[in-house]
Amino acid sequence: MKVGIVGSGQVGSSAAYALVLRGAASEVVLVDKDERLAAAHAEDVLHATPFASPARVTAGPPASLEGAGIVIVTAGVAQKPGETRLDLLARNAAVFREILPPVLQAAPGAVLLVATNPVDVMTQVAVRVAGEAGVPPERVIGSGTILDTARFRALLGEHLEVSPHSVHAYVLGEHGDSEVLAWSSARVGGVPLTVFADSAHEVDDAVRARVDEAVRRAAYRIIAGKGATYHGIGAGLARLVEAIRDDERTVLTVCTLTDEACGVRDVVLSLPRVVSAAGVERTLVPELDADEEAALARSATILKEAADALGV
């Protein structure tokens, strides 16, 4: 499958690298306003193909995305010192309104994967812009909390001494400070977490607080140490490409336009979704306790207010 990546910064180039290493795409095209940057990353990633899977890796203008089945959007501007979140949102929304029309003109049948932060609201902007080009909302998917969910499962697996592949636990809502770790629906090999955890691996309030802090503050720690997060989300985007390419109908915590969540209507947030070649096929709502339900409603409200302030 041909995959386009719009934005060749750290996230976009990491996604390209992950796609090649995982053999997730037969062709990767990097598009960026900085043409030299896109070309340099394309050449560098191409040189990794002899050690991974064969793939054609190039750079070009939006028109070069013709025939792409998936387009990953990582383009955006960085937050300026003293700039408010809403100001940043407004500037990134302007970027999307500029870049998405030519992208959709070149690849009208592509599924859009949005990774630009704040990803929930930026996905809602993409839904609006793509909708004007006739693209249905289910084909506009934000990376949402796929990385937060991976962090949650990895930390639980480490504590329980079991593979994270056997841990089924979700992070819901915003990809950000108001995200909700759904402890009450967590399972290990189909067994409720509270049943699986024995005295040697007790999951008490202290463990929950430690894991919650580690998941919720991970991006802050990484940014403080090296300036940005990109490897984890790059791998997550490659995994999403595989799910769409292979029509897997796998369940992933991505964000897309949701008719209603906890009483909040027309909001983009992360819930477990069935992802296939058509995009998002179905949304699942895990069982939540009263506190989690209230926290998810709060997260949905925060996202809705941010989108409304942008006029989307």
Residue pairs with C-beta under 8 A, 6 or more apart in sequence:
1 24
1 25
1 26
1 27
1 69
1 70
1 241
1 245
2 25
2 26
2 27
2 28
2 29
2 67
2 68
2 69
3 19
3 24
3 25
3 27
3 28
3 29
3 68
3 69
3 70
3 71
3 72
3 241
4 28
4 29
4 30
4 31
4 64
4 65
4 68
4 70
4 71
4 72
4 103
4 107
4 110
5 12
5 15
5 16
5 28
5 29
5 30
5 31
5 71
5 72
5 74
6 12
6 31
6 32
6 62
6 65
6 71
6 72
6 73
6 74
6 75
6 99
6 103
7 31
7 32
7 73
7 74
7 75
7 76
7 116
8 16
8 30
8 31
8 32
8 34
8 37
8 38
8 41
8 42
8 59
9 32
9 37
9 74
9 75
10 228
10 230
11 74
11 115
11 228
11 230
11 233
11 234
11 237
12 30
12 32
12 41
12 72
12 74
12 75
13 30
13 41
13 44
13 45
13 230
13 234
14 230
14 231
14 233
14 234
14 235
15 72
15 74
15 115
15 233
15 234
15 237
15 238
16 28
16 30
16 41
16 42
16 45
16 57
16 234
17 45
17 48
17 234
18 24
18 234
18 235
18 237
18 238
19 25
19 28
19 55
19 237
19 238
19 241
20 28
20 45
20 48
20 49
20 52
20 53
20 55
20 57
21 48
21 52
21 53
21 238
22 52
22 53
22 235
22 238
22 239
22 242
23 52
23 53
23 55
24 238
24 239
24 241
24 242
24 245
25 55
25 241
25 245
26 54
26 55
26 56
27 55
27 56
27 57
27 58
28 42
28 45
28 55
28 56
28 57
28 58
29 42
29 58
29 59
29 60
29 64
29 65
29 68
30 38
30 39
30 41
30 42
30 57
30 58
30 59
30 60
31 38
31 59
31 60
31 61
31 62
31 64
31 65
31 103
32 38
32 59
32 75
33 75
35 59
38 59
38 60
39 59
41 59
42 57
42 58
42 59
43 57
45 57
46 55
46 57
49 55
49 57
58 64
62 99
62 102
62 103
62 105
62 106
63 102
63 106
64 106
65 71
65 103
65 106
65 107
65 110
66 106
66 107
67 107
68 106
68 107
68 110
69 109
69 110
69 111
69 244
69 245
70 110
70 111
70 112
70 113
70 241
70 244
70 245
71 103
71 107
71 110
71 111
71 112
71 113
72 113
72 115
72 237
72 241
73 96
73 99
73 100
73 103
73 112
73 113
73 114
73 115
73 116
73 126
74 115
74 116
75 95
75 96
75 99
75 116
76 92
76 95
76 116
76 117
76 122
77 88
77 91
77 92
77 95
79 85
79 88
80 87
80 88
85 118
85 306
86 306
86 309
86 310
88 118
89 118
89 121
89 122
89 306
89 309
89 310
90 310
92 116
92 122
92 125
93 122
93 125
93 310
93 312
95 116
96 116
96 122
96 125
96 126
96 129
97 125
97 129
100 112
100 126
100 129
100 130
100 133
101 129
101 133
103 110
104 110
104 130
104 133
104 135
105 133
108 133
108 134
108 135
110 139
111 139
111 140
111 141
111 244
111 277
111 279
112 126
112 130
112 135
112 139
112 140
112 141
113 141
113 142
113 143
113 237
113 240
113 241
114 122
114 123
114 126
114 140
114 141
114 142
114 143
115 142
115 143
115 233
115 237
116 122
117 175
118 174
118 175
118 176
118 306
119 142
119 143
119 144
119 175
119 255
120 142
120 144
120 174
120 175
120 176
120 255
120 268
120 269
120 270
120 303
120 306
121 268
121 303
121 306
121 307
121 310
121 312
122 142
123 140
123 141
123 142
123 144
123 255
123 256
123 257
123 268
124 257
124 267
124 268
124 307
124 312
125 310
125 312
126 140
126 142
127 137
127 140
127 256
127 257
127 268
127 312
128 312
130 139
130 140
131 137
136 279
137 256
137 257
138 256
138 278
138 279
138 280
138 281
139 278
139 279
140 256
140 257
140 279
141 240
141 254
141 255
141 256
141 273
141 275
141 279
141 280
142 175
142 254
142 255
142 256
142 268
142 270
143 175
143 233
143 236
143 237
143 240
143 254
143 255
144 175
144 253
144 254
144 255
144 269
144 270
145 170
145 171
145 172
145 173
145 174
145 175
145 179
145 253
145 254
145 255
145 270
146 236
146 239
146 240
146 252
146 253
146 254
147 175
147 229
147 232
147 233
147 236
148 171
148 175
148 179
148 215
148 216
148 218
148 253
149 169
149 170
149 171
149 252
149 253
150 164
150 232
150 236
151 171
151 214
151 215
151 218
151 232
152 169
152 170
152 171
152 181
152 211
152 215
153 164
153 167
153 168
153 169
154 164
155 211
155 214
155 215
156 164
156 167
156 169
156 186
156 188
156 193
156 211
157 163
157 164
157 165
157 166
157 167
158 164
159 201
159 203
159 207
159 211
160 167
160 188
160 196
160 197
160 201
160 203
161 201
162 188
162 189
166 188
166 189
167 186
167 187
167 188
168 186
168 187
168 188
168 190
169 181
169 182
169 183
169 185
169 186
169 187
169 193
170 182
170 185
170 253
170 272
170 286
171 179
171 180
171 181
171 182
171 215
171 253
171 270
172 179
172 180
172 182
172 253
172 269
172 270
172 271
172 286
172 292
172 296
172 299
173 179
173 180
173 269
173 270
173 295
173 296
173 299
173 300
173 303
174 269
174 270
174 299
174 302
174 303
175 255
175 270
177 216
178 295
178 298
178 299
178 302
179 215
179 216
179 270
179 299
180 288
180 292
180 295
180 296
180 299
181 211
181 212
181 215
181 216
182 286
182 288
182 292
183 193
183 208
183 292
184 287
184 288
184 289
184 292
185 286
185 287
185 288
186 192
186 193
187 193
187 196
188 196
189 196
193 203
194 203
197 203
218 229
219 229
222 228
222 229
223 229
239 252
240 252
240 254
240 275
242 248
243 250
243 252
243 275
243 276
244 275
244 276
244 277
244 279
245 277
246 277
247 276
247 277
248 275
248 276
249 274
249 275
249 276
249 281
250 274
250 275
251 272
251 273
251 274
251 275
251 284
252 272
252 273
252 275
253 270
253 271
253 272
253 273
254 270
254 273
254 275
254 280
255 268
255 269
255 270
255 271
256 268
256 273
256 279
256 280
257 266
257 267
257 268
258 266
258 267
258 268
258 269
258 271
258 283
259 265
259 266
260 266
261 267
261 269
261 271
261 296
261 297
261 300
262 293
262 296
262 297
262 300
263 297
263 300
264 297
264 300
264 301
264 304
265 304
266 304
267 300
267 303
267 304
267 307
268 303
268 307
269 299
269 300
269 303
271 283
271 284
271 285
272 283
272 284
272 285
272 286
273 280
273 281
273 282
273 283
273 284
274 280
274 281
274 282
274 283
274 284
275 281
288 296
